[in-house]
């Protein structure tokens, strides 16, 4: 027909203009074993998102990751996936990722040159136990990374590890120390809660455990029979969040006034017979912020009516004593063991105040106590507090090494930049909130010859820096039946987790006397007004802490 004729004429007219590739291409005649063109393969792994590891199921075509969904067997995802998880493939194929080892001022180098230079550095450091070695890492729930850090500390006993991340769980852990005497990760069962009170907690999106929380919350809102009732969600927050948008009742309140609201709520509950012990005296006389009395009384009505079937939670932005008060409320409302449970944190050595820990590193640099600085991941020059002046501090260090996915602001101030392998390219492991040990397995060979944090960290120990061997060693050390190690390892790889490792959750009742004492020592902040403004800074609902800001799916 006419269209076919037109296409033929156009093809003949442009034949002489076609530039064919000069490179030789080869047919896919010798395919890798078990790979069938056009048929997808699926592998279980984990991804680090929002200060936790979430289980993922990655779809691959011809050896290339193409799509990510949640792993139904993993407790953090339960088969669900969000935009952060699904966008990981875009991060993997990001054309701006670093592909070169670089020396000072961006001079291109290679791994062989770095390895030779680093060997010489390690020999020098060994002479005095690494007294002038500092390592800056992001907090991690990886058993292998934590094990290697301990091994490095044994080999270099005078070296120091520092922790920093722009978004952390420090306040949450501080609240656990007040209420229970140890840092904990709270986990709430929103599926069985009839009344949910969120105090500046965006638990459906930006807080740790949001995938698990969303799954439970949706289940609690589903009505399958005419007699079923939905849960009721009350939200107190300064700016609209995903959780606030799903609230039945929402009250806008400055973040610094949430403390006063929580104390007033505790006082109201105590006046209705809820046994708060010494906390009752600590909150005596507390008043709700202006205009919030009716809202607060409605919350108290529902909480009293649903003892043992409610949840009170606080966001990571709230100070530790507010989290401790929340634990006391859940204890008094008989929610512990029903809708509230707890688990110890994976690494108790991580300080609650990461900003103060970073400042301690900056002070050591000013005092000429640092000759070698190793930065594993992150971009602290960009997202560290401005008063630390980290860029100027790094410039003073004779040898600074930065492992990162991109040549960024921190890399520009370091004497060495090393390309970092993506999570889908590297071996690793992680621990879920309930203690479940999970495996991060590579789905593709590193596209830019990058290395992982554990591989670089292993250079500070006596172990071979191979990710596969490092993770297997960790699994072997913790395996309950060493004689059946290979079978257990293969099963864990197939499922993406060790099914027999989820036994660390516990029921804990807050020590009300300690919570009351902490509240007595924490004066309420000055109310917000024309002469006392508040700037609310929170993780972005899509980009979180900005690590994935280059990802077009999330913009």
HELIX and SHEET records of a PDB file:
HELIX    1   1 UNK A    2  UNK A   14  1                                  13    
HELIX    2   2 UNK A   15  UNK A   17  5                                   3    
HELIX    3   3 UNK A   83  UNK A   86  1                                   4    
HELIX    4   4 UNK A   88  UNK A   92  1                                   5    
HELIX    5   5 UNK A  104  UNK A  106  5                                   3    
HELIX    6   6 UNK A  111  UNK A  126  1                                  16    
HELIX    7   7 UNK A  143  UNK A  155  1                                  13    
HELIX    8   8 UNK A  170  UNK A  180  1                                  11    
HELIX    9   9 UNK A  190  UNK A  192  5                                   3    
HELIX   10  10 UNK A  210  UNK A  221  1                                  12    
HELIX   11  11 UNK A  242  UNK A  245  1                                   4    
HELIX   12  12 UNK A  255  UNK A  257  5                                   3    
HELIX   13  13 UNK A  258  UNK A  271  1                                  14    
HELIX   14  14 UNK A  278  UNK A  282  1                                   5    
HELIX   15  15 UNK A  293  UNK A  305  1                                  13    
HELIX   16  16 UNK A  320  UNK A  332  1                                  13    
HELIX   17  17 UNK A  354  UNK A  366  1                                  13    
HELIX   18  18 UNK A  380  UNK A  383  1                                   4    
HELIX   19  19 UNK A  386  UNK A  388  5                                   3    
HELIX   20  20 UNK A  390  UNK A  396  1                                   7    
HELIX   21  21 UNK A  409  UNK A  412  1                                   4    
HELIX   22  22 UNK A  453  UNK A  457  1                                   5    
HELIX   23  23 UNK A  458  UNK A  460  5                                   3    
HELIX   24  24 UNK A  467  UNK A  478  1                                  12    
HELIX   25  25 UNK A  482  UNK A  484  5                                   3    
HELIX   26  26 UNK A  485  UNK A  495  1                                  11    
HELIX   27  27 UNK A  499  UNK A  501  5                                   3    
HELIX   28  28 UNK A  512  UNK A  521  1                                  10    
HELIX   29  29 UNK A  552  UNK A  554  5                                   3    
SHEET    1   A 3 UNK A  41  UNK A  49  0                                        
SHEET    2   A 3 UNK A  52  UNK A  61 -1                                        
SHEET    3   A 3 UNK A  64  UNK A  70 -1                                        
SHEET    1   B 7 UNK A 108  UNK A 109  0                                        
SHEET    2   B 7 UNK A 101  UNK A 103 -1                                        
SHEET    3   B 7 UNK A 416  UNK A 419 -1                                        
SHEET    4   B 7 UNK A 399  UNK A 404  1                                        
SHEET    5   B 7 UNK A 372  UNK A 376  1                                        
SHEET    6   B 7 UNK A 133  UNK A 137  1                                        
SHEET    7   B 7 UNK A 160  UNK A 163  1                                        
SHEET    1   C 3 UNK A 184  UNK A 188  0                                        
SHEET    2   C 3 UNK A 340  UNK A 344 -1                                        
SHEET    3   C 3 UNK A 505  UNK A 506 -1                                        
SHEET    1   D 4 UNK A 249  UNK A 252  0                                        
SHEET    2   D 4 UNK A 232  UNK A 237  1                                        
SHEET    3   D 4 UNK A 195  UNK A 199  1                                        
SHEET    4   D 4 UNK A 310  UNK A 314  1                                        
SHEET    1   E 3 UNK A 428  UNK A 431  0                                        
SHEET    2   E 3 UNK A 437  UNK A 440 -1                                        
SHEET    3   E 3 UNK A 497  UNK A 498 -1                                        
END                                                                             
